[in-house]
Amino acid sequence: MNRDDLERLLTELGRSPVEPPDEITATRIERNWRRSTSVPSARRRSRSVAAGGAAVLLAAAASVSVVVVSRSTERVQPVVAAARDITVELPDGESLSAQGGEALPEGAIVLGGPGASGVIGGVFVGPRSEYVVRDGRLERSGSSSGPDTSAVSPDSTINQPGPQPTTPSTTPTTPARSTPNGPPATNSTGRPRPTPQRRLTVNAALQSGATTISWAAPTGSSVVRYVVVRTKKWNGRTLPAGRRIAVIRAGRPLVAVDPKPVRGTFYVIAAYGPRNRLLALGSVAAPA
C-alpha cells in the first residue's frame, strides 16, 4: 500500500459515523488517563525497572535455595577403597565382609579383625578397630582396642595387585565371631557380632591394556552363572547397575576380561543359583 492509498483509507474511516462511548467507559478512560499523566514518565520507568529487578532477584534466590536444599538432603556415604579382614554391620543387623567399592550407609559399624587392613572413606582401618558411620564419615568407637589411625588417601594400594602391606599380627585373617570357650564377641551396641555373609574372593590384573578378573567358586552351592559388572560404587548387598562385562556359565573358567578398563572403578561379581537366587558377591578394585 502506497502513501496515496493510505491517505484515502484514513479519510474514508474519518467520515464513517462512530457511536459515542457509554458513560461508564468514558469514566474509566478518563480515570486511567489522569493516573498515567500524574506520574512522571521517568519515575514510571524506574519503578518498572525496579520491579523487574526484584522479580529477577527473587527468582534467582528461589533457584539457589532449591539447589541448597537438594544438596543438603544428599547424604554422603564413605566408600570402601580396599579392605581385608574387615566386617561391616548394617543398621538392619545384616553382617557383611567389606568389599571394594561398597558405599556404607549411615549408622553402619565397621569392625577390623586381627589382620585388618583397609581404607574406607579416606580412613585407614587397622587390626581390632571399630568405627561407626556418622554424618558420612567414619568415627572411632569407644570399644576399639586397636591403636588409633590417621586418615590416608583413598588411592591406597591395599588389596590391589602387587605386594601387600604387612601387619604385626600373625593371627589368621578370619572375621570376628563367637568363640566356643567364651562369650560371643560384641560391638558397641551390645549385640553379638554375626558371621559375615558369603563373599567371593576376586582378583584383577592388568595385561596389555586389558584387565583380567578371576575369582574362586563358593563352596557348597549350586551356582548356575556369574555376572561381572564394572561400577564406581555399590551397596554391598545387590549387583549394581553398572556396565556389564561378562556372564560366565557354571563349568566354564572363572575369568572375565575388560578390554577398556576405567581407573577408579571396581568389578563386582555376583553368583546366581537356580531361580535367579543370589548366592554370593565379591568385588575388586580395577588395577591402575
C-alpha positions in Angstrom: 0.0 0.0 0.0 1.4 3.4 -1.1 1.0 6.7 0.6 -1.9 7.8 -1.5 -3.9 4.6 -0.7 -3.2 5.1 3.0 -4.4 8.7 3.0 -7.6 7.6 1.1 -8.3 4.9 3.6 -7.8 7.2 6.6 -10.1 9.8 5.0 -12.9 7.2 4.5 -12.6 6.0 8.1 -12.8 9.5 9.4 -16.1 10.1 7.5 -17.6 6.9 9.0 -20.1 7.6 11.8 -18.9 6.5 15.3 -21.2 5.9 18.2 -20.3 7.9 21.3 -19.0 5.8 24.2 -21.2 5.0 27.2 -20.8 6.9 30.4 -19.0 4.0 32.3 -16.5 3.5 29.5 -15.8 7.2 29.3 -15.3 7.5 33.1 -12.8 4.6 33.0 -10.8 6.1 30.1 -10.6 9.4 31.8 -9.5 7.9 35.2 -6.8 5.8 33.6 -5.6 8.8 31.6 -5.3 11.0 34.7 -3.4 8.3 36.6 -0.9 7.9 33.8 -0.3 11.7 33.5 0.0 12.2 37.2 3.3 10.1 37.5 6.3 11.4 35.6 7.5 9.1 32.8 11.0 8.7 34.3 9.5 7.7 37.6 7.3 5.1 36.0 10.3 3.7 34.1 12.4 3.4 37.3 9.5 1.7 39.1 9.1 -0.8 36.3 12.9 -1.5 36.2 13.0 -1.9 40.0 10.0 -4.3 39.9 11.7 -6.3 37.1 15.0 -6.4 39.0 13.2 -7.5 42.2 11.5 -10.3 40.3 14.8 -11.5 38.8 16.4 -11.4 42.3 13.6 -13.4 43.8 13.7 -16.0 41.1 17.5 -16.3 41.5 17.2 -16.6 45.3 14.5 -19.3 44.9 16.6 -21.3 42.5 19.6 -21.1 44.8 17.5 -22.2 47.8 16.3 -25.2 45.8 19.8 -26.2 44.9 21.0 -25.7 48.6 18.1 -27.8 49.9 18.6 -30.5 47.4 22.3 -30.7 48.2 21.7 -30.7 51.9 19.4 -33.7 51.6 22.0 -35.7 49.8 23.9 -37.8 52.3 27.5 -38.6 51.6 28.4 -42.2 52.1 32.0 -43.4 52.7 33.2 -45.8 50.1 35.4 -48.8 50.7 38.6 -48.3 48.7 40.2 -51.5 49.8 39.6 -54.0 52.6 41.0 -57.1 54.2 39.6 -58.9 57.3 37.0 -56.0 57.8 33.4 -56.7 58.7 30.5 -54.2 58.2 27.4 -54.5 60.3 24.5 -52.7 58.6 21.8 -50.8 60.6 19.3 -53.6 59.9 21.6 -56.2 61.6 23.0 -57.8 58.5 26.7 -58.5 58.6 28.9 -58.4 55.5 32.6 -58.6 54.9 33.7 -55.2 53.5 34.2 -55.2 49.7 35.9 -52.7 47.4 33.5 -50.0 46.1 30.9 -50.7 48.7 29.2 -47.5 50.0 28.4 -47.7 53.7 25.1 -46.3 54.9 24.6 -44.0 58.0 24.9 -46.0 61.2 26.9 -48.9 59.8 29.5 -50.3 62.1 33.0 -51.1 60.7 34.9 -53.9 62.6 38.6 -54.6 62.0 39.6 -58.2 62.6 43.0 -59.4 63.9 44.6 -58.9 60.5 42.5 -56.0 59.3 44.0 -53.6 56.7 41.9 -51.3 54.6 40.9 -47.8 53.6 37.3 -46.6 54.0 36.3 -43.1 53.3 39.9 -42.0 53.4 40.4 -43.6 56.9 42.8 -46.4 57.5 41.2 -49.3 59.3 43.7 -51.4 61.3 43.5 -54.6 63.4 40.9 -54.8 66.2 39.5 -51.4 65.5 35.9 -50.3 65.4 34.2 -47.4 63.7 30.7 -46.0 63.2 29.4 -44.1 60.1 28.1 -40.7 61.3 27.3 -37.8 59.0 29.0 -39.6 56.1 32.3 -40.1 58.0 34.0 -42.9 60.0 34.2 -42.1 63.7 36.2 -44.2 66.0 34.1 -46.2 68.5 34.8 -46.2 72.2 35.1 -50.0 72.2 38.0 -50.1 69.8 41.0 -52.0 71.3 43.5 -51.3 68.5 45.8 -48.3 68.0 44.3 -45.1 66.6 44.9 -44.5 62.9 45.1 -41.4 60.8 43.3 -40.5 57.5 45.0 -41.7 54.3 44.4 -41.1 50.6 41.8 -43.3 49.0 44.3 -44.2 46.4 46.0 -46.6 48.8 47.3 -49.8 47.2 45.9 -52.1 49.9 44.1 -55.1 48.4 45.5 -54.1 45.0 47.6 -56.3 42.7 51.2 -56.4 43.8 52.9 -56.7 47.2 50.6 -56.4 50.2 51.4 -54.4 53.3 52.5 -56.4 56.3 50.7 -56.3 59.6 52.3 -57.0 63.0 49.7 -59.7 63.8 50.3 -63.3 62.6 46.8 -64.4 63.5 44.8 -65.9 60.6 42.7 -63.3 58.9 39.2 -64.5 59.8 36.3 -62.2 60.7 35.5 -61.8 64.4 32.9 -64.3 65.6 31.8 -66.2 68.7 34.3 -68.5 70.3 33.3 -71.9 71.7 35.1 -71.4 75.0 34.0 -67.9 75.8 31.2 -65.3 75.4 30.3 -64.2 71.9 32.2 -61.1 70.7 30.0 -57.9 70.8 30.2 -54.5 69.4 29.5 -51.0 70.8 25.7 -51.7 70.6 26.0 -54.8 72.8 24.7 -57.1 70.0 26.6 -60.3 69.2 28.7 -60.0 66.0 27.1 -62.2 63.4 29.0 -64.2 60.9 29.6 -62.3 57.7 27.6 -63.2 54.6 29.3 -65.4 52.0 31.7 -63.5 49.8 33.7 -64.3 46.7 37.4 -64.0 46.5 38.2 -61.8 43.5 41.5 -60.8 41.8 42.3 -58.4 39.0 45.4 -58.0 36.9 46.3 -55.6 34.1 47.7 -57.2 31.0 48.4 -55.5 27.7 46.0 -52.7 28.4 43.1 -55.0 29.4 42.0 -56.1 32.9 41.6 -59.8 33.6 39.2 -60.6 36.5 39.3 -64.0 38.2 37.5 -65.4 41.2 37.0 -68.6 43.2 33.7 -70.5 43.2 31.9 -70.6 46.5 31.9 -74.0 48.2 28.7 -75.9 49.0 26.5 -74.1 46.5 25.0 -74.9 43.1 26.0 -71.8 41.0 24.3 -71.5 37.6 26.0 -68.4 36.4 28.3 -65.5 37.4 27.6 -61.9 36.3 30.5 -59.4 36.2 29.8 -55.6 36.4 32.0 -52.6 36.5 30.9 -49.7 38.7 32.2 -46.8 40.8 30.3 -47.8 44.0 27.7 -50.3 45.2 25.6 -51.1 48.3 27.4 -54.3 49.1 24.3 -56.5 49.0 23.0 -56.5 45.5 24.5 -56.4 42.0 24.9 -52.8 40.9 23.5 -51.4 37.7 26.9 -50.7 36.2 28.5 -51.7 32.9 28.1 -55.5 32.4 31.5 -57.0 31.5 30.6 -60.7 31.2 28.2 -63.5 32.1 30.0 -66.8 32.8 28.1 -70.0 33.0 28.9 -72.7 35.5 31.5 -75.2 34.4 33.5 -72.6 32.4 36.7 -70.9 33.5 36.0 -68.3 36.1 37.7 -65.5 34.2 36.4 -62.3 32.6 38.3 -59.7 30.6 37.6 -55.9 30.4 39.2 -54.6 27.2 38.7 -51.0 28.2 39.3 -50.6 32.0 38.5 -47.4 33.8 40.7 -46.1 36.6 38.9 -45.6 39.9 36.2 -48.3 39.3 35.5 -51.7 40.8 34.5 -55.0 39.5 31.5 -56.7 41.3 30.8 -60.4 40.7 27.5 -62.0 41.6 27.0 -65.8 41.8 23.4 -66.9 41.0 21.8 -70.2 41.7 18.6 -71.8 40.5 15.6 -69.5 40.2 17.9 -66.5 40.0 18.8 -66.7 43.6 21.8 -64.6 44.7 24.3 -66.9 46.4 27.4 -64.8 46.9 29.0 -61.5 46.0 32.6 -60.2 45.6 34.5 -57.3 44.3 37.9 -56.0 43.5 39.4 -52.6 42.5 40.4 -52.0 38.9 44.2 -52.1 38.9 45.9 -48.8 37.9 
